[in-house]
């Protein structure tokens, strides 16, 4: 069978900085692909290229305290954009310093990821994660 992915994004109409992205996929997360300790990936970079230029985004990640009932795999972090460069030249970018909550969990062999602006309360993100896990469990029973 082919893997299936569904995504949804939500924004607060009163605050553009409060956005949530939810992705659900039919392929379970492999726990071996996640770090045993968040300190293994405390600093992350993402390279991008296009139009003959090389861009890099730099992030800092730290563990986040989330629990999700029924999760076989669970990884949670707070991630912040710490810098950006284009062809090796540092950039001043609007998003530098902004962060987001990131939660990935597998429940009944379905994996979901939630990325939410850190302007949202951790409790709100936790509630969304619990509700997503409950929907998956209910649909699979």
N, C-alpha and C positions, 0 to 999 in steps of 0.2 A: 504493500500500500504506500501511496505517496503521503509525505508529511503535509499537514495542513496548518496554516497559520492565519490567525485573525488578530487584527489590531483595532484599537479604539483610542481616541484622544479626547480629552475634556479640558475645557478652560473656564475659568471664572469670568463671567462677562463684566464683572466690576474690577477685575485685576488681571491684566494680561500676564503677570508674572506667576500666577498660580495655575499651572497646567499639569495635567497627569496623562501619561501614556501607558496603556496596558496592552501587552502582546501575549497571546496564548498560542502555543504550538503543540502539535500532537507528538513531537519527539521528546522523550524524557531527557532531562539534563544529566550529563555524565558527571558524577561527583569528582572524578579524577581530573576534570578540566578546571576545577576551582581551586584556589590556593588553600592550603591547610591553615594558613595564618594570613590575615590581611596585610601584615607587614611585608609579605612577599611582593605585594603590588601597591605599596604606599605611593609610589610615583609611577604614572602611566603616561605614555605619549602615543599619539595617533598621527601617522603620516598620511598626507593626501597629496596628490599631484594632479595637475591639469594645466593646459595652456603653457606648457614648458616651465612651470614654476612648481616648487616643492613647498608645501605648507605643513606645519606641525602644530598640533594642539597638545598642551601639557596639563595633566590632571594630578590631583592629590586625592587619595582614597583612604578612608579610615573605617574600621568596623562600625556597624550600626546594630543596635540591640532590637531585633525583631523576632517574633515567634509567630508561626503559622500552624494552626492545628492540622494534623494529618499530612504535613509536608515530609516527604521522604528525603528531599534535598532542599536546603535553604541556605542562601547566601544573601547578606544584606550589607550595604555600605553607604556611607555618605561620600559623595564625589564632588570636588570643586575644580573648576577650570582655573588653573594658576598662571597660564601664559599661552602665547601663540607666536609663531614666527613664519615668515614667508621667505623662502630661499636663504634661510639662516639669519635673517634680520628680524629682531624682536618687534612685535606689533603691539600697539595700544588698541585693545578691543573692548567693546562695550560689555561683553559677557564675562570678562576676566574677574574672578572673585565670586562669581555666582556658583551656586551648588545645587545638587539634587540628591534625593533619596533614591536608592536603587535596591530593589528586592527581586530576587529570582527564586522560585520555588517549584518543585515538582510534586503534584498530588495525583494519585491514581494514573501515573504515566503521562500526564499532561503537564507541560511546563508553562508557567506564566512569569512575566517580568513586568514590574511596575517601575516606572521612572517618574518622579514627581519633584517639582520645584521645592527647594528647601524652605520656601516661604510658607508652605503648607505644614501644619502641625504633624509631628510624628504619629500622634494618635489617629489622625485622619488617614494617613497612609497605611497604618496598621489595620484600621477598620476595612479599608479597601482590600488589602491582602487577605484578611480573614474571610471577607465576603466572597472573593474570587475563589478561594479554596473550597468554601462551602458549596458554591455553585457547581464546581467541578465534581466534588464528591457526590452531590445530589444527582447530577446528570449521569454519573457512572454507576449508580446503584440501581 
